[in-house]
Amino acid sequence: MAVICYQRPVPDDFDRYIYEAIVLGRSLPLDAVYNVVKHESPRAEASSSLDSPQHLREIEPLYAIRLLYLKLIEALSGVLPVQHAINCISALSFLGIGIVVLLWTKAPLQSALLMAYYPVLLLARMGTPDALVALLSLSALWLIDQKKEWFGFILLFLSLGVRTDSVLLLLAVLAWLAWEKRISFYIAALMALFAVALVLGIDHWAGNYGWVVLFRFSFIAGRYPSQIPHTLSLGEYLSVFARGIGVLLTQLSLWILLGLWAWMRRPSPLLIVASVAVVLHFVLFPSPEVRYHMWAALVAAVALIQSFAERSLRQKA
C-alpha cells in the first residue's frame, strides 16, 4: 500500500508546491523557483496567492516553520526529484505507522484493516507533513505506554520540527505523566518551558507572521500575508469555529465512537491525552480537515483493538 500511495500521490495539494519552492530556493534564484512551481500543476496555476515571485516569498514563512520536514525533503532531493521526495516521506511514514500499530496491538488482521481505511491511506498520498507527524506522535505514545518515557519525549520534541502545533500533545503528555508521578513536576515544567521556547524560536527564525495572520489567511480572507491585518474579533473567531466544528464532527464521528467504545471497555489515560490535544488544537486552529487529528484517531482505534485482545487473553486464562 505504501508503494502504491507513493506512485499515486494527491496531485492537487497546494502545500507540496510551497515546500518545493522553499527547498529549491536554497540553491536557485526566486524567479527561477517561481517559474518551476507556478506552472507545475493546475492548482498552482489557478492560485491567486501565487501571482508573482514576491507573493510566493510572502507565503513561504507560513511553511518554513517545518524545519525538520524541509530538511528531510532537501536530503532526499539529492537522489529524487523534490516532489518524489515529498511523496517518499509520506509513504514511508505511512509504512512506519503500520509497523507501530502492529507492534502495539499485536493483531495483524485488525492492523491491516485499519491501515487500509481510506482516510488513513490518504495520509500517505498527501504532500504534507501530517503522515510524518502522525508517525512520530503515535510512536512516542507507544513508547510511553511501554514505560519508555524518555525515548517518547525525544520523538515528541522531534515532532516540533515537523509541525510546531505538536507542542499541544507534548504539553498534554507532560501534564499526564506529572499527574501520575511518572516524572517530577519540576522536570515536566522545565520541559514544557523548553518546548514552548523552541516553538517560539522556530517561529521567529522562519519569520512567521503569528497566529492571527495565519488564522485570517486560512479561514477568513486575504491572499497576501503581508497585507492581512493583525486583528481578529470574537465574532469572526466564533463564526469560523462554528463552521469548522460542524464539518469536523461529521468526519471524526466514527473515530469518536471508537474512542468511546474503547474507553467503556478499558479506560486508558492515552485517550484523555489525545482528546485534550485535539480539542486544544481545534480551539486554536478550527480547521475541518481531519488530517491534523489522524494520529489521535489511530490512538482510539489502537485502544479499541487492545481492549478486545486483553479480553481474549483473560478468557483463555
N, C-alpha and C positions, 0 to 999 in steps of 0.2 A: 504493500500500500504506500509506503514511503517513496519507493521508486516511481510509482505511477503519479503520485502527487508532485514529485519533483519535475516530472515530464509534462504535467498539465497544471501549471500554476493559474491562479486567477489573473487574467490579463489586464483587467481594468482598474487594479489598485492604483490609487493616486500616490500613496505614501512611498511605494517602491521606487518611483522615479525621483522623488526628492532625496531619498537615501543614495541613489545612484549619483545624483548631482553633487552631493556632499563629498562622496568618495572620489569622483572624477575631478572635483575642484581642487584636490590636493596636488594634482600634477598637471592640470590643464587650465588655461585662462577661462574666465567666466563666460565669455561669448561662445567659446567652443563647447563648453559644457551645456549651455542653454540650447544650442543648435542640436545637440545629441538628444537631450531629454525632451525638448518641446515636440519633436517630430517622431518620438519613439512609439507613441500609442495614441489612439483616438481620444482617450481620456485626457491625456496631457495636452493634446491639440485643442480640445474644447475648453480647457480650463482658463477662465479669465484671470485667475491668480498668477498664471504663467504667461503673461502677455509681454514680458520684457525680461532681459537678464537681471535688471535691477530688482524687479519684483520677485524673481527667483531667489536672489540673495536675501531679500527681506523675509521670505518664508523659511529659509534654512535653519535659523536659530530655534524654531519650534521643534525641529527634528534632531538638531545637533546634540541634544542632551543625552541621546542614546550612545554614549561613548563606547562602551564595550561592544555593542551590536555593530556599530560602524567599524570598529577595529577588526572584528571578525569578517565583515564584508570585504574590507580592504585586504586582509590577509588571504582570503580565498580568491580574490580577484587577480592574484598573481598567477593562478592556474586556470581560472574560469572567467568568462565574461561576467560583468558585475551583476546583471540580472540573474544569471545562473547561480552566482554565489549567494544571492538573496534566497533563491529557491532552495538551494542546498541547505542553508541554515534552518529554514522552516521544516524541510523534510527530515533532516537528521534529528531535529528537536522532537518531531512527532515520533520518530523511531525510539528516541530516548524515553519519551513519556510512556510509550507502550511497554518498554522494559521495566520501568519503575512500577507501573500499575501491576504488571505480572509478578514482580518480586514482592510487592506489598500485599497483594491479595492471594498469591499462590493459587489462582484459579484461571487456567489458560483459556477455557471457553468463554467465561464471562469477560475476561480482559479483552479478548479478540472482538467480541460483540461490542463492547464499549468503544474500542478504538475505531470500529467500522461505522459508528454513528456519524451521520453527515456533519453536524456542527463541529465534531472533533476532527474529522478529516479535513474540514475547511481550513483549520489552523495550518496544516501542512502545505496548503496551496496558496496561502496569502503571503504577500511581500511585506510583512510587518514583523516586529519583534515579539508578537504575542505568543507564538509557539515556543520560543526560547525562554521567555519569562515564565510560561506555564511549566516548562521542564524544570527550571531552577526552583520555582516555588514548590512544585509537587515533590521534587527530590529532597528539598530542605525539610518539608513537613514529614516525609517518610523517615528521614534520618533522625529527626527529633522524636518521632513516635518510637523509634528503635533505641532511644536514650543516647543518641549520639549528637547531643545538642550543638557542640562547637563546630562540627562539620556542617550541620544545618545552618548555623549562623554565617559560615563562610559563603555558602551558596546564596543566602538571603542578601548579604552585602554585595555579592557579585551581581545580583539581580538589579541593584540600584543603577548599575551601569547599562542595563538593558532598558528598563523603564523606571524612572525615578519615583513614580507613584507606588512602586513596590515597597516603599518605606512604610506604607499603611499596614501591610501584612507583617513586616518586621516589627513594628511597634506593638501590634496585637499579640504577636508571639512572645515578645519580651514581657508584656504585661501578664500574659498567662503563666509563663514559667516563673516569674517573680511571685505571682499569687500562690502557685503550688510549691514555692520554695525550692524549685529545681536549680535556680540561680539566685544569688543575693539581690536584694533591691538596689543596692548601690551599683553593682555591675550592670544590672538592667538599665538603670538611669544613665550611666555613663555611655553605654552602647547606644541608647536612644538618642542622646545628645550628639554623639558622633555621627549617627545615621542622618539626623536632620542637618547637621553641619555639612556633611558630604553632599547631600542633595542640594543644599543652597549653594555650595561651592561649584557643583556641576552646572547649575542654572546660571550662575554668574559667569563662569568660563565660557559657556555656549552663547552668552548674550541673550538669554531667554527674556521674553517680554513680560512675563509674570502671569499669574493665574487669571486676572481679569481680562487681559487681552486674549489669552487662549480661550477663555470661556466665550467671549463675544465673537471671536473668529470662528469657533467651532459651531456655535448654536444660534447666534443672533444675526449678525451682519458684518460685512467688511471683507474685502478681497485682499487688502494690503495691511499687514500687521502694524506697520509704522503709522498708519492713519487711523487706527482704531482708538477711540477714547479710553482712558484708564478709569472708567466709571461703570458701575453696574447697580441698577436699582433693585430693590427687593421684589417688585412686581415682575421685572424681567427675569430674575432668577426663578421665581416660583412658576412662571409660565413655562420656562424650559424644563424645570423639574417635573411638572405635571405631564408634559408631552413625553418626556423620556421614560418615566416610570410606567406610563400606560402601555408603551410598546415593549419595554424590557420585561415586564412581568409575563407577557404572553410568551416570550422566548425562554424565560427561566422557570416557568411554572412546572415543567417536568422535573427539572433539577431540584427545585424546592421540594417537590413531592418526594423525590428520592432521599433528600436530606432529612425530611421529617420522618419518613419511614425508618431510615437508619437510626435516627435518634430514639424513636419509640422502641426499637429492637435492642439497641445497645448505645446508650448515651456516650458521646465522645466529645471531649473538650476541643478537638480539632474542628468539629462542626461549628462550634461557637466562634472560634478564632476566625475561621473562613467567613462566617456570616458577618462578623464585625468589620472585617477588612472590606468586604463587598459593599456593605452599607456606607461606610465612610467614603469609599471611592465614588459611589454614586452621588452622595451628597456634594462632594467636591466637583465631580465631573459627570453630570446626569446624562450620559450617552446611552441610547437604546441598543448599542452594539454589544452583543453577548461575548465577543472575543476578549474583552477586557476581564471577564469573570470566568473564563473557561477553566482555569486552574481550580477555582473553588467548586465548580460543577463536578470536576473529576474527583475532588476530595469527597463530595457527597456520594458519588457512585461507588468509590472505593470503600467508604464506610458501610454502605449497604451490603456490598459483596462480602466484606469481612464478617458482618453480623450473621449471615447465613452460614458461612464457613465455621464460625465458632459454635453455632447451634448444632451443626452436623457433628463436630468433634465431641461435644458434650453427650450427644445421643449415643455415639459409638462407645464412649467411656462408660 
